Amino acid sequence: MADISHPTRIVLVAAVALIDVDGRVLLAQRPPGKSMAGLWEFPGGKVEPGESPEAALIRELHEELGIDTHASCLAPLTFASHAYPDFHLLMPLFACRRWQGIPAPQEGQRLAWVRPESLRDYPMPPADLPLIPVLRDWL
């Protein structure tokens, strides 16, 4: 059992479930050279100091997928709190059904539109796994 009283570095990462008109969710595969390369995840990234999770997602979606959205299109859905060996990840997951542009990989990553019931078929980082049932129930 993890010692939750031991101080550790907290990393805040914002993620988004982009949901298309058919109810599918976009997953991105972590590219070679990154930690956990090859695993699939919800798009997003680190929240910079002084940045809101919504602003981080708007920035990351533009950088990673070439799409634009607004804070008003991001609905908080759930969050992950996961202890990795060298840091603790806190990751709010937002749902988004409205954006401008067509998601396309900007950083060499692979993308997949996945039906909610098939999300478990894609290997994901441990922090992302508890988000799947919440998303499936919500969709």
C-alpha positions in Angstrom: 0.0 0.0 0.0 1.3 3.4 -0.9 2.3 5.8 1.8 -0.1 8.7 1.1 1.5 10.8 3.9 4.9 10.9 2.1 5.3 14.3 0.3 5.6 13.9 -3.4 5.6 16.1 -6.5 2.1 16.7 -7.9 1.8 17.0 -11.6 -1.4 18.6 -13.0 -2.3 17.3 -16.5 -5.6 18.2 -18.2 -7.2 15.7 -20.6 -10.2 15.8 -22.9 -12.6 13.2 -24.3 -13.4 14.6 -27.7 -16.7 13.1 -28.7 -17.8 13.0 -32.3 -21.4 13.0 -33.7 -21.4 9.2 -33.7 -20.5 9.1 -29.9 -16.9 7.9 -30.5 -14.0 9.2 -28.4 -10.7 10.3 -29.8 -7.6 8.5 -28.4 -4.0 9.4 -29.2 -1.1 7.0 -29.1 2.0 8.3 -27.2 4.8 8.6 -29.8 8.2 6.8 -29.6 10.7 8.6 -27.3 8.0 9.8 -24.8 7.5 8.0 -21.5 4.8 5.3 -21.8 5.4 5.3 -25.6 2.9 3.2 -27.5 0.1 3.6 -24.9 -3.2 5.3 -25.9 -4.5 8.3 -24.0 -7.0 11.1 -24.0 -5.5 14.2 -25.7 -4.2 16.9 -23.4 -1.0 17.8 -21.5 0.6 19.5 -18.6 -1.0 22.6 -17.1 1.7 25.3 -17.0 2.1 27.5 -13.9 -0.6 30.2 -13.9 -2.6 28.4 -16.5 -6.1 27.0 -16.0 -6.8 23.4 -17.1 -9.2 24.8 -19.8 -6.5 27.1 -21.2 -4.0 24.2 -21.2 -6.5 22.0 -23.2 -7.2 24.8 -25.7 -3.4 25.2 -26.2 -2.7 21.5 -26.3 -5.5 20.7 -28.7 -4.2 23.3 -31.1 -0.6 22.1 -30.8 -1.3 18.3 -30.8 -4.3 18.1 -33.1 -4.6 21.3 -35.0 -8.1 22.1 -33.8 -9.5 25.0 -31.9 -12.1 25.1 -29.1 -13.3 27.4 -26.4 -13.5 27.0 -22.6 -17.3 27.1 -22.9 -17.2 23.9 -24.9 -15.2 22.0 -22.2 -17.4 20.3 -19.6 -15.7 18.9 -16.5 -16.5 15.2 -16.4 -14.3 13.4 -13.9 -10.7 13.2 -12.7 -7.9 10.8 -12.1 -5.6 10.8 -9.1 -2.8 8.3 -9.5 0.5 7.7 -7.7 3.4 6.9 -10.0 6.8 6.0 -8.5 8.3 9.5 -8.8 5.2 11.8 -8.9 1.5 12.0 -8.2 -0.7 12.7 -11.2 -3.9 14.8 -10.9 -5.8 14.8 -14.1 -9.2 16.4 -14.7 -11.0 14.9 -17.7 -13.2 17.3 -19.7 -15.8 16.3 -22.3 -15.9 18.3 -25.6 -18.3 17.9 -28.5 -17.6 21.2 -30.3 -14.4 22.3 -32.0 -13.2 23.9 -35.2 -11.1 21.9 -37.6 -10.5 18.2 -38.2 -8.3 16.5 -35.6 -5.0 15.5 -37.3 -1.7 14.4 -35.7 0.7 17.3 -35.4 3.4 15.5 -33.4 3.7 12.1 -35.3 1.2 10.4 -33.0 -1.5 7.9 -34.2 -5.1 8.8 -33.6 -8.2 6.5 -33.3 -11.9 7.2 -33.0 -13.1 4.6 -30.5 -16.6 3.5 -29.4 -17.0 3.8 -25.6 -17.5 0.0 -25.2 -14.1 -0.6 -27.1 -11.9 1.8 -25.0 -10.5 -1.1 -23.0 -9.2 -2.7 -26.2 -6.5 0.1 -26.3 -3.6 -0.2 -23.8 -3.6 2.9 -21.7 -1.5 4.4 -18.8 -2.7 3.3 -15.4 -4.1 6.7 -14.5 -6.4 6.7 -17.6 -8.0 3.3 -16.9 -10.4 4.4 -14.1 -11.8 7.1 -16.4 -13.1 4.5 -18.9 -16.2 3.3 -16.8 -17.2 6.9 -16.0 -17.0 7.8 -19.7 -18.9 4.7 -20.8 -21.6 5.3 -18.3 -21.9 9.0 -19.2 -22.1 8.3 -23.0 
